[in-house]
Every structure is written in structure tokens, then in C-alpha cells.
Amino acid sequence: MSKPSDQPSLRWDDHAIVTLDQRALPHERRLLRLSTVDDVITAITTLAVRGAPSIGLAGALGVALSAYAHCSQGSTQDGRTAVEGDAQRLAAARPTAVNLAWAVDRALAKLGDGPDAVLAEATAMIDEDLAVNRRMVAHAVQAVRDRCPQRSLRLLTHCNTGRLATAAVGTALGTILALADSGRVTEVLVNETRPLLQGARLTAWELAEAGVPHRVCVDSAAAASMRQGLVDCVIVGADRITARGDVANKIGTYALAIAAAHHGIPFIVVAPESSWDRSLADGRDIVIEERADDEVTSCGGIRTTPLGTRAYNPAFDVTPASLITAIVSEHGVHHTSEVSA
């Protein structure tokens, strides 16, 4: 029997994408059926589908939906133009994660061979992501063991980087689950990840499914947990990585890296090669998505701030390479501050 982390997070079913609605978790396991490009864009922008690898795969499958809608009777210039327009809209749905544009472009490149070829490329990416994640997790487990020789570890993670954020297995959370499988995890502190609580809702749900001991940590208590000796290693994912190793990830990651560096705690990033954007040298060039005020000024549909109060609500921040102990992909360790020039 496969483990929950090995179960695909999204699949193609009779000209539609089927996936879990992450907005409903952990209280309801609700399936979404996305049958149009607009459905896919809405799912991505509202975070029903989220996580850099996962939105890339959804975007690629969205190109297949468009190809069948506009080119099923043969490719015409009008049909190609329509699909290219849909691809642009898909790629723009969330600007920070590079995986989305990468996957959309890769699927679109097959349009000349027809809709079936586009779909084949998109579904191949799902299989590839599973294989990539397994290789990446193996490298990351070794990277953690090299830096944390303790028999059992207290780990801290931020946002959600498990199977919900990928095709299956996961990146940073996949690493944590693999360490837990080998008896190397005492406890995982899960940052709640304000304002949409991806850690409290999604990561805690995946850890509970796997039976891994964990506690939710208020974001602002993470530094205090390090000072109190509750954290041996911080493990996070990434949405975009520059050529020099600066990392864009969920807002709050930068503060964690600063706190980890101050306390001498390894800070490890686990992300696939598709998250690297080597066209950017510096993290300051990364476009940071800003989201709606009401994600911060309200909670559960109830306003929590005075009427007229606005919010600063960036979805991501950038952690400079100098604060990162190691960046691990399916090819091994790419960057470590321990040996930086």
C-alpha cells in the first residue's frame, strides 16, 4: 500500500483536472474538477491549488485544456493564438514562483504536435516530479544528517511543502517525513504561516496523516523556540532561486533564516531544479506577489481591524544566499554558506 505522501495531488480525468481543494482542508476533503482554463486560473489565484511545483503542473495541464478547446479539429493560426493567449494568462496567475511559467512554456512547446502531445508532456511532468522529489529528498536527508548528527531531531518548517504542494512526496516536508520514517524525528514545529495558515491547516494535516509528532508554532514564536533549544534544523522549500542562491519563499522565511543564523542552526532549502531562475543574479530582481488586504484585515470572514485599515500583504520574501546553509535539488547540494567564496 502506498503512503499518503506518494498519492498524486492532481490528475487528468476525461478532459478535466481533478485535485483536492486546499482551501477546504483540514476540515473537508473536497475534490475540485477544473475543466476550463479560467477554472485553473481561479484555482491557482485563490490558492485552491498552491505550491510552486503543483501550480506548475496545473498550469501545464491547463495548456492541454486550452489545446483541446481550440485545436481539437486541427491546428489553425487562430487556434494557436488562442492557446498562446491562455498560456500567457496561466503563467501570469502567480508571478513569483518560476515553476508556473516554466511548466506552461514546456507544455506549449508541444502544441505543434497537437493536443494529445501537449497532454502527454503535461502528464509526463507529473511522473517526473514524483521521481525528482524522491531523488531530492534522498539528497536532503543526507544533507540534514551531515549537519545534524543527533540520533533524533527537532525540526522547524514553514508553509506547506508536502504532496499537496507537488505531484507527490514533497520537498522540505517530504524530507521531514523521510527522516521520520527512519526514526530521526522527535518533533516538528510547524509555523502557522500567516495569514492563510498553510502550515497550521495543511502541513499539520499531512504530518497527522503520517503519524509524525508535531506542534503548531505561532510565526512570531519561531525565534523564541530556537533560543529555547527546541530546534536543531530549519527546513523550507522555495518558489524561485536566483543564480547566486537567493531564495524567494513564503513570507516569514527571511526572518527564520536570520534567527537560525543568530542561533547557529542549519537552514536548509529543498527545491527542484525547476525552481531555479538563473536569468536572475540577485534576489532583488524577483517580483514579489502582493495579495489582497482582506486576507489580513479579516479572519474567517470576520473583520478584525478597524474599517478603512489597509494591509501590507506580500506573499513571499527573499532570503539572501549568505543566510542559507544548503540548497538541495534532485542533483544534490547546490549551495552552502559553509563553503561559499
LOLUMLUM-995708 format. One record per residue: residue in one letter; z, x, y of N, C-alpha, C in turn. Coordinates in pm, whole numbers, plus 50000, padded with zeros to 5 digits. Layout:
// residues N
aZXYZXYZXY
...
END
This chain:
// residues 341
m500005008549880500005000050000500005008850125
s499155005550221499095013550342500295010650431
k500685020850508501765019250603501255011150722
p502175004650798501734997250918500925005951013
s501295018851026500595027551121499175030651079
d498825028250951497465030750903496555018550916
q497125007250956496344994950965495544994851095
p494224992151090493394992551211493904983051320
s493864987751443494334979451554493264969951605
l491994972751573490904963751614489764965151514
r488984954451503487884954451406486784945151455
w485594947051399484424938651427484354927651323
d484194915251365484144904051272483144893751323
d481954893351259480964883051289480704881751440
h480214892651499479844893051640481014890351734
a482164895351697483334894551784484284906051751
i485104909851847486144919951829487454912651805
v488134916151698489424909951668490514920551683
t491554917251760492644926751784493914919151816
l495044925951808496304919951848496384919151999
d496914908252049497164906652193498484913652224
q498404925252285499614933152309500514927052415
r499994917452492500834910752591501874901752523
a501584897352401502464887852333503574894552253
l503394907352221504394914452143505644917452227
p506824917952167507104917552023507404903551968
h507364893552055507824880352013506804872551932
e505514875351956504474867751888503364877151844
r502954875751720501844883751667500574875351682
r499924876151796498804867451831497494875351828
l496524870351752495224876851745494324872151859
l493574881551913492544878452012491174879851948
r490284870851983488894871851938488024873052063
l487444884652082486664887752202485184887052167
s484484877252221483094875152181482084877952292
t482554881352412481654884652522482154897252593
v481284903352670481684914952748482774911352847
d482674899552909483714895353002485054893952932
d485054889252807486304888452730486914902352714
v486064912152683486554925752661487124931552789
i486414929652901486884934853029488224928653067
t488344915653049489604908853080490734913952992
a490454915952863491474920952772491944934852813
i491014943152859491374956752899492144956753031
t491674949253129492314949453261493684942753260
t493894933153171495194926453164496134932953063
l495684943852999496474951552904496744944052774
a495904934152744495944928352610495514938752509
v494544947152550494144959252477494454970852568
r495204980752518495584991952604495785004352516
g495965015652584496005028552517494635034852527
a494585047252572493295053552603492305053052487
p492655057252365491685056452256491265042052225
s492235032952228491945019052192491005012352291
i491215014752422490305008452517488915014752509
g488845027452470487535033452449486795026752335
l487485024352225486865017752110486475003452144
a487324996452218486984982852261485764983052351
g485684992952439484524994052527483234996452449
a483305005052349482115007752266481674995252192
l482614987852137482274975252070481764964952171
g482254965752295481734957052400480274959752429
v479864972352423478434975652440477624969252327
a478174969252205477484962752093477344947752118
l478404941352169478304927152204477164924752302
s477084933152403476034931752504474654934152443
a474544944152356473254947052294472754935252211
y473624928952135473224917152057472874905452148
a473574904352262473294893252354471964894752425
h471574907252456470404909352541469204915652469
c469444921552352468344928752286468174924752140
s468704913452100468634909651959467214906351915
q466354902652008464964899551976464034911152005
g464614922852023463814934652057464174939352197
s464084952252218464494958152345463394956452451
t463734949952560462854949052676463534956152792
q462774958752897463374965453012464484957053073
d464264943853081465304935153136466544935453048
g466334935452916467454935852824468234948852838
r467524959952843468194972952858468964973652989
t468354968453094469024968653224470324960553220
a470274949053151471464940753139472574947953062
v472194954552954473194961752873473774973452954
e472914980453025473394991653107474364986753214
g474074975053273474984969353371476324965653309
d476284959753190477524956553121478314969153088
a477604979753048478274992353016478994998053139
q478364997053253478995001753377480254993853407
r480194980753386481364972353412482494975553315
l482144977853189483144981453090483824994653125
a483025004553160483565017853191484465017553313
a484215008253404484995007453528486254998853514
a486454992853397487574983553381488924990253407
r489065002953363490255010753394489785024953423
p489975029853544489315042253586489975055253542
t491255055053507491955067653483491685073553344
a491725065253241491535070153104490075073853081
v489805086453052488435091153036487805086052906
n488635082652807488105078152678487205066052692
l487485057352787486705045052801485255048152837
a485035055752941483665059152980482975067452873
w483715076552808483155084952702482635076352587
a483425066852542483035058552428481905048952464
v481955043352584480895034352629479565041852635
d479575053852692478345061852703477795065452566
r478685068552473478245072452339477575060652268
a478155048752281477555036952218476235033452286
l476215034252419475005030852494473835039952457
a474105052352422473045061852388472255057452266
k472795048252186472115043352066471295030752092
l471275026052216470615013252246469135013552210
g468475024852226467055025652194466735022852049
d467735024151963467535021451820467935007351780
g468324999151879468634985251852470114982251843
p470474969451849471884965351846472634970051723
d471984969851606472674974151484473114988751494
a472284996951558472625011151574473785012951671
v473825004751775474955005151869476245001551798
l476204990851719477394986651645477814997351544
a476845003351476477165013751378477865025451444
e477405029151565478045040151637479475036351678
a479645024151725480975019751768481945019151650
t481505013751538482395012951422482645026751362
a481665035651373481895049451328482995056051410
m483055052651538484105058251624485495053751580
i485585041551528486885036851477487315045251358
d486385047551265486705056051148487035070251191
e486285075351288486535088951337487905090051401
d488285079751478489565080151547490715081051447
l490605073551338491635074251234491735088451179
a490575094451146490585108051091491085118151194
v490655116651319491095125551427492605124851443
n493145112551441494575111051462495375117651350
r494895116551228495615122951117495635138151133
r494495144051172494455158551191495345162651309
m495255154951417496035157951536497535157251509
v497945147051437499365145451405499855157151320
a499045161651226499445173051143499685185451229
h498785187951325498965199251416500205197351503
a500405185151551501525182551641502865183751570
v502925179051446504155180551367504515195351356
q503535203751329503795218151318504225223851453
a503595219151561503955223951694505405220651726
v505845208751689507235204851712508165213251627
r507825215051499508675222951410508805237351457
d507715242951509507745256751558508715258351674
r508825248051757509645249051877511035243051860
c511215235151757512495228451733512885230551587
p513495241851554513765244851413514905236751351
q515535228051431516615219951376516115211451260
r517025208651167516655200751049516255186551087
s516985180451181516705166751221516765165951373
l515835158551432515615159151576515935146151647
r516325147751773516465136451865515285137551962
l514425127651957513165128052032513155117552142
l512395120452247512205110652354510715108852377
t510285096452392508875093652419508745083152528
h507555082252583507315073652700506035065652676
c506065052952711504955043652692504705041552543
n503485037252506503175034552366501975042852324
t502125050352217501065059352171500905058452020
g501185046751964501055044751821499745038351783
r499745031151673498495025051626497985014451722
l498865008251800498424998351897497555004652005
a497755017452032497035024352138495825031952087
t495585031551956494505039051893493845030251787
a492945036051710492395028451597493465026251491
a494255036651466495355036251369496105049451379
v497275050151319498145061851313498825064751447
g498035067751551498605070651681498545085351715
t499015088651836499005102351885500455107551890
a501125106052004502525110652012503425102751918
l503285089551916504125081551827503745083851681
g502465086251654502075089951519502775102551473
t502925112151565503645124451534505115121651503
i505725113151584507135109551562507315102751427
l506415093751392506505086751264506325096451147
a505435106251164505235116151058506475124851042
l507095128651152508335136251145509435128051078
a509475115151111510475106351049510245105050899
d508975104350859508655103350716509165115450638
s509215126850706509675139050637511165141450657
g511875131450710513315132550726513755141250842
r512885143150941513185152251053513625145151180
v513865132151176514215124751298515575118051282
t516495121551372517795114951377517705102051457
e517015102951572516905091351660515765093551759
v515135082551798514115082951903514625074952022
l514645081352139514905074152263513555069552317
v513435056552339512175050452381512305046252527
n511655053352617511695048952756511115034852767
e511785026252843511335012352853509935011452913
t509565020853002508235021653063507985010053158
r508675010653269508465000853375507075002253436
p506474991453487507064978153497506694968653383
l505774972553295505294963153192505914965553055
l506834975153047507704976752929506934979552799
q505914987952810505174991452688506054998652587
g507035006252635507945012852543508905002952478
a509564994952559510544985452508509904974752419
r508694970452455508044959752379507264965052260
l506494975752280505504979852181505974991752095
t506445002352160506885013852082508105010251998
a509055003152057510224998951979509804990051863
w508794981651883508294972851776507694981251662
e506914991351697506314999751592507385007851518
l508375012951591509435020451526510285011451436
a510534999251481511294989751400510534986451272
e509194984451284508374981951165508484993351063
a508585005551117508625017251029510045020750985
g511045013851038512415016451000512975029451054
v512505033651173512955046251233514085043351332
p515225050151324516315047851418515865050351562
h516165041151650515725042651788516615034551882
r516595038652008517235031152115516285030652234
v516285019552305515525018752429516335025452539
c515645033552618516275041052727515735036252861
v516605032552952516165029253087515425041253144
d514265039053203513455050353252514275060153336
s515085054653426515855063153518517015070253450
a517285067253321518355074053247517845085553162
a516535087753162515965098053073516495111953106
a516555115453235517055128653272518525130153232
a519295119553249520695120053211520855121853060
s519965115752983520045117352837519795131852798
m518905138652871518675152852843519905161052878
r520505158352991521705165653033522845163952932
q522905152252871523975149252775523665154252634
g522535161252618522215167252489521685157452386
l521075146452433520565136252341519095138252306
v518465148652363517015150552345516735165052306
d516055166752194515615180052151514175182952192
c513365172452206511955174252237511415161352297
v510545162652397509835151152455508405151652405
i507925140252353506555139552301505865127552365
v504735129952433503995119252502502505120452472
g501765110252511500305110452498499645114052630
a498355111052643497625114052766496425104752779
d496075101852903494895093752932493735102052984
r494025113453044492985122653090493605136453105
i492895146753061493385160453069492305168853135
t492665176553237491685184653308491465197953237
a490485205253286490135218153224491305227753224
r492145227253327493285236553334494505231453260
g494455219153210495565213953132496505204953207
d496125200453328496895190053396496675176853322
v497725168753311497675156853227498015144253305
a497105134453302497405121153354497925112653240
n499065106553262499645097653162500435086853234
k501005077753159501725066353217502705070853324
i502775063153431503675066353541505095068753488
g505705079353535507015083453487506975095953403
t505785099753355505655111653271505965124353349
y505505125053474505745136853558507235139353574
a507985128853602509435130353619510095135353490
l509625130453376510155135053248509885150053229
a508685154453266508325168553249509205177453336
i509475173053458510345180753548511745181853488
a512265170553439513605170453381513655179053254
a512625178153173512595186153050512555201153082
a511745204953181511665219053220513025223953270
h513705215853348515015219553403516035221953292
h515935213953186516905214853077516425223652960
g515265229952975514755238752871514365231552743
i513845219452758513465211152643511945211352628
p511435213852508509965213652489509355200252529
f508225201152597507495189352643506095190152585
i505795181752486504555182852409503685170552432
v502425173052462501425162452482500515162052359
v500305150152305499445148452188498315138952226
a497075143752224495945135652266494665141152205
p493675132452177492425137052116491535144252215
e490555151352162489575158252246488885148652343
s488725135952303488055126252391488855123352517
s490115127752523490915125852644490745137352743
w490045147952702489815159252792488625156352883
d488775159453009487695158453107487565172053173
r486775180653111486665194353160485755195453283
s485195184153326484465184353453485435184953570
l486705182053546487735182653649488585195053626
a488695203453727489505215453715490965212553743
d491215203053831492545201053886492975186553873
g494245184453844494765170853829494685162653956
r494595169254071494495161754196493175154254208
d492205157754123490905150954126490855138554039
i491915135853966491945124153878492175111553961
v491335101453938491515088554006492675081153940
i493675077554016494845070653964494735055753993
e494725047953887494655033453899495935027953962
e495785019454063496925012154119496784997554082
r497894991854035497854978253984498544968654080
a498494955854048498914945254138500404945954171
d500744941554293502134941254337503024932954245
d502474921754196503344912254125503854917653991
e503264928553941503824934853821505214940653850
v505464943853977506724949954018507634939954089
t507024931354170507834922154251508314909954175
s507804908154052508224897053967508554902253828
c509334894353754509644897753616509664884753535
g508814883953432508764871853352508364859653432
g507534861953535507084850753618508054846653727
i509204853453736510204850153838510224861353941
r510074857754068510054867754174511434874254187
t511454887554194512724894854202512894902054335
t511924901154425512004907754555511824897354665
p512254900454787512054891054898510564888054919
l510284875954960508914871854988508294881255090
g507104885955063506414894955154506614909655122
t507524912855030507724926854991506564931654906
r506014943054941504904948754866505424959354769
a504544964254685504954973854582504024985954579
y504594997354547503805009254513503765009454361
n502595006954303502505004754158501365012654095
p501435026154100500435034054028500655032753878
a499575031453802499705030153657499965043653590
f499595054653658499675067853598500185077953700
d500615089453651500845100953737500285113253668
v500285124553736499705136853683500795147353668
t500905152853548501835163553518501075176853517
p501465186353601500735199153604500955207153476
a499965215253443499985223053319501215232053309
s501715236653423502855245953422504125239753365
l504195226453360505385219653308505245215653162
i504085218353102503795213652967503925225152867
t504715223152763504905233352661503665234952574
a503095223552530501915224252443501115211352456
i499805212752452498895201352440498205202752305
v498295192252224497795192952088496705182452068
s495575186652013494495177451976494185179251828
e493115173051782492725174451642492305188751609
h492055196951712491655210851690492825220651699
g494005215651722495175224351728495805224551865
v496525235251897497215236552025496255242552127
h496015234852234495075239152338495725247352447
h496935243452483497555249652600499035250352577
t499635261452610501085262052609501555270652726
s502565265752794503105273252909503775286152863
e504095286952734504755298952682503825311052685
v502495308552681501555319752677500525318652789
s500815310552891499845308753000499725321653080
a498505323753128498255336153202498885335453340
END
